């Protein structure tokens, strides 16, 4: 219980509540106030004991800690770090720019969403019966829209960052498809450009839609939350989500079609080999999976509208958002998987262009020649296994090496025919030069 002195000290905080002329209050007023009834705030404080007050302070410290470290909990953080290491933190690389923008924007959205935990209470009126004549106090809420500032931070601001980050990630299949068809006419990529633009536009529309539900529309003149405003907002929200799914399917189908027509039409390799070695094939498979799974999410939204229209069930919930995010994130995870496999196989391919002399035969001598247009070594070759090496390398060759290699020479061929230096592969664990 609060003492009389404590109650008097609370009185200056009355201006933090919108108790009069609520219809004239601005958006700034609604965002900066604590509720619509100061008496409800006092009743809540009177109900707290010392332990509950300490728990509230600890909870605020915990939320602050979680908010600061929220980016580290993002499952794209470590993927992004790995790709940055692979690319040696080359921020000028277009792929690195996309991956960084995708992670940073979505992480900022997560931070704003987590910061909403500071706003756990809103002190307002509620109708005690359907006649709407009597009121009661509430200090907790079931919907994020019941707290104007929390709605603004966790849904309006966070949504801008979340979907902007997704838009950057959505460009990756377009860039990879464009790179794969660089020798084709621009007309071949037209379906991908159009559907990618529609996909991005649908997300921008959803962002704008979130901004239409302003704080001034959340409470009526009596300081009671307007559930009708929320219901109307989400009726359109689901429609725009359905539009995002449809444009996503169109985008995936266009990528699938273009790659199938121009690259994989006559491909006879197995699935595993294609997936491991061909970047475009991974994009191809991701698009194929999305085309199959996304319609199930669309069905959930259709059922939502069915019950809302036929049964007047405005608050029935179909938990499809987590499923939609799981399917959408599959495409974003594939960005990182694709980059890792590209790095691995590019490195493996570079290794085949190494010229090395095995240490157990000639000590630690090792030379790498990582160029695809190597000039022919023009030194004189002879059966004593000079191998046409430059004078700088020939001293490092042991005289005892000749007998080990001489059986590989054909007596019927000239020295130059025996040593076709443009493509030498010797599998006796001595020299590899492809």
C-alpha positions, 0 to 999 in steps of 0.5 A: 500500500502507498502512504499518503506522502507517496500518493501526493508525490505521484500527483505530478505524474497525472499529466502523463495520462490522457484523461480529457479530450482524447479525440483531440490528442495527437499521435505524439501525445499517445506515444508519450503517455502511460495510459488513459486513466491515472487512477488505474496507475495508482491502483496498480502501484498500491497492489505492489509489495516490495518484492514485486517492485524489485522484480520489476526492476530486475525484469527491466535490467534483463530486457535491456541485456537481451535487447543489446545482445539480440543480434547475436541470437539472430541465426543469420549472425554467424552465417554472415560472419563466415561469409565475411571471413570468406570474402576477406571483409571485402565490403565492395563485393555486391554479394557481401553488400546484400548479405550485410544489408539483409542481416543488419536490417533484420537484426535492427528489427529484432532489437526494436521488437525486443525493446517492446518488452519495456512496455508491459503495462498500459493503464486504461479503461475497459467496458465492464459489460456489453452495454458500455455504461460502466468502466473498469481499470486494466493495466495489462493487455492481450494485443500489442496494439493496446499500447500505442508506443509498443505498437509503434516500435514493435510493429511499425518501426520493426516491420520497416527493418524486417521487410527491408532486410528481406527485400535485400535478400530477395535479390540474391536469386536474381543476381545469381540467375543473371550471372548464370545467363550472362551470355544470354539475351536480356529478354531471357531474364525479363520474367525474373526482373518483373516478378522480383519487382512485384515481390518487393512491391508487395512487401513495401505495401505491407510496410505502408499498411502498418503505418496506416494504423496510427496511435490516434485510432487505437482508443475511443473518447472514453479511453477504451481500446477500439477492437474494431480498429485492430480487426479492420487492420488485420483484415487487410493485413492478411490480404497483403500477406496473401499477396506476398505469398502469391508474388513469392510463388511467381518469383520462384516459378520464374527463376525455376523456369528460366534456369530450367529452360536455359541451363538444366534442360539437358543436364544429366548429372545426379541431384547430389552432384548438381547441388554440391557443384552448381550454384544455379542448381541450388537456387533452382531447388530452393525455388522448387521447394518454395513453390510446393510449400508456400501454397499451404500457407495461402490455404491457412489465410483463405480459411481465416477469411472463410471463418471471418466472412461466413461465421463472423469469427474475427478473432480466430487465429491460424498460426501461419506466420511462423510457417511462412517465415520458415519457408521464406528463411529457407531461401535466405539460408540458401544464400549462405549455403550457396556461398560456402559451397562456392568458396569450397569448390572454387578453392578446390578448383584452384588446388588443381592448378598447383605445381608442387614437388613432394617434400619427402623426395626433394625437401621443402621445395614447393612452387605454386603456379595458379594461372590458367594461361601458363606458358610452355617451359622451353628448356631442353628436355632429355631422358635424364629427367630435366623436366624443362624446369627453369634453372632456378628450380633445377638445382632443387631436384635430387639426382636420385629422382631420375630412376623413379620417373624414367619408367614413365617415359616411352622410348618411342616418343621424343622428349617433347612428346613425353613432356607435354607441359601444357597439361601434365598429370603424373599420378605417382605422387611426385608431380601434379600440374593440371 
